[in-house]
């Protein structure tokens, strides 16, 4: 899975925000705020990755167990899918 074209992650002050640009902005109004782990997952998804690879990355880079990482990744993906941001 991968982030759709037309969405960019920016740092605004202390906030990580995703905004639509170009043609994507016609169908998506608003912004999405991400915490640091959300930013981490977003950056991984920009290049295309599987859900299991995201979980594995979190296990390597964060101090979490597999159950916590799996739940966090699943919840994040569900929100992105609900907003129509994934290919």
Secondary structure, 3 states (H helix, E strand, C coil): CCECCCEEEEEECCEEEEEECCCHHHHCCCEEEECHHHHHHHHHHHCCCCHHHHHHHHHHHCCCCHHHHHHHHHHHHHHHHHCCCEC
